Amino acid sequence: MFDDETMSSELPDPPPFKQIDQWLSTIRVHECTKAFALLEAYYTKGNCSAEILWRLAKYFLTIANFPPTKEEHLKEVQKGIGYAREAFEVEITFSTAKWAAISSYKLIKLVGFKEKMEELNQCKIFVDHALSLEPNDLDMLYLRGRWYRMVSQITWIQSTKSSLMSIPPPEGTLDQAIDDFKKAYLIAPFCQKTTVYLAISLFEKRDFETAKMHFKHIVQMNSFLPKMHICPIDELEIPQEKDDILYEVDELLSTFRVKDTYEAFEKLQFMYEDGDESIEVLFRLAKFCYNNADQLGTDKDKIQMLEMGKEYLVKVYETDKENFLAAKWLAYLSLKLLAVLPFRSKMYEARKTKAYLDRAIALHPMAWYLQHLRGRWYHEFANLSWIKRKISVCLGCTAPEGTLEEAIDNYRSAQQLFGDSLRNHVFLGIALFEDGRKFAAKRYFHRALTFKTITETRIKLNRIAEYYFWRC
């Protein structure tokens, strides 16, 4: 109907939007390119109407699904955003608000934390505009439901970080997501995407019966509706290889710099929110919480961070009794919690700590550091005063039992597995000293004093060893 010659010479007035929309709706590169050529011709000749601009945005957001790399994908989305925002500024209509919302939502998955928080707030403005003009639009109800669900999963760490950057953290609940998915479902009961997310959200809300009903409906739909309704925000993902992401995460976590570790957390959290609950992702999330708890100012914040780390792993620990990484990192987190919990909570947590350590050591008996940590656990509760034990009984949280002999046995097991640990030498010496075996203790303190003291921790341990050495 429109060849290149026609496009370059005489352009129909008004523009043939019906034909352009047909080409764009095919989601085929060849047809979309014909639509773009015509739209670009109008734009070049000075037609910058909202109708031209939002269709240019739609073209770039459609084409963005096909580039082979994430960088090219982002580039096309950014072009789409430029046209969509320009269209919205020229004239606020349902279509301009809709494509501004869609372009904004697509960008959220492609940018860093700061841009993501800003874009989430911007996206909500656009989608609310669109729904104020067309309250029953299926795509916009679905998009806002997805937005609420995404925002409901933002952690308190991310909210705090956003506030520190002077960006108001977006607010939304799973109930609001469910409300929008339900509205969309009532409008189009056979829209599979909406039904899937409604069922998932109900399941996450623990409304298992209603979720089950919708999952059954989806199965029935699949038997006679092979095609899904495609919402413009449902795009072809161009994922980075999981191993590459985890390698980057490990590199970032190993720096111990706050900025780097939070960048690692964002990558992991994105994978987690995307449904990846593998132990490779979960233990790294737990590791982030373990490493960063010390950076927080108050014990309350530290407890919240460490508890969050535990939450990532508890389900794996309870369902997979052979999972060493889950038991190991739960033990690490739990031990660090003991240092900041109030007395009563500490007594309860201590029993869990021991269980985590026991399972981790049973699964990996050669892990010397776990043997050392279990020795530290026995050591601490062997030295618990009788007053604290009385208090624990009165509070209904009887303190766990531990003896110096059990502590010494575990320290010695660690010593046999790895004989070059300054920390283990010092604590084994202290346990022997407290047990009255000063001659045996002196040998370990003497050996500890031969270690190089490079870090502050080693200098402190060296001073402790020297203090006890002269008292043996």
Sequence and secondary structure as in RCSB ss.txt:
>XXXX:A:sequence
MFDDETMSSELPDPPPFKQIDQWLSTIRVHECTKAFALLEAYYTKGNCSAEILWRLAKYFLTIANFPPTKEEHLK
EVQKGIGYAREAFEVEITFSTAKWAAISSYKLIKLVGFKEKMEELNQCKIFVDHALSLEPNDLDMLYLRGRWYRM
VSQITWIQSTKSSLMSIPPPEGTLDQAIDDFKKAYLIAPFCQKTTVYLAISLFEKRDFETAKMHFKHIVQMNSFL
PKMHICPIDELEIPQEKDDILYEVDELLSTFRVKDTYEAFEKLQFMYEDGDESIEVLFRLAKFCYNNADQLGTDK
DKIQMLEMGKEYLVKVYETDKENFLAAKWLAYLSLKLLAVLPFRSKMYEARKTKAYLDRAIALHPMAWYLQHLRG
RWYHEFANLSWIKRKISVCLGCTAPEGTLEEAIDNYRSAQQLFGDSLRNHVFLGIALFEDGRKFAAKRYFHRALT
FKTITETRIKLNRIAEYYFWRC
>XXXX:A:secstr
   HHHHHS   SS  HHHHHHHHHTT HHHHHHHHHHHHHHHHTT   HHHHHHHHHHHHHHTTS SSHHHHHH
HHHHHHHHHHHHHHH   HHHHHHHHHHHHHHHTTS HHHHHHHHHHHHHHHHHHHHH TT HHHHHHHHHHHHH
HHT  HHHHHHHHHTT       HHHHHHHHHHHHHH TT HHHHHHHHHHHHHTT HHHHHHHHHHHHHHHHH 
 S    TT        HHHHHHHHHHHHHT  HHHHHHHHHHHHHHHHTT   HHHHHHHHHHHHHHGGGSSSHH
HHHHHHHHHHHHHHHHHHH TT HHHHHHHHHHHHHHHTTS HHHHHHHHHHHHHHHHHHHHH TT HHHHHHHH
HHHHHHHS  HHHHHHHHHTT       HHHHHHHHHHHHHH TT HHHHHHHHHHHHHTT HHHHHHHHHHHTT
S   SHHHHHHHHHHHHHHTT 
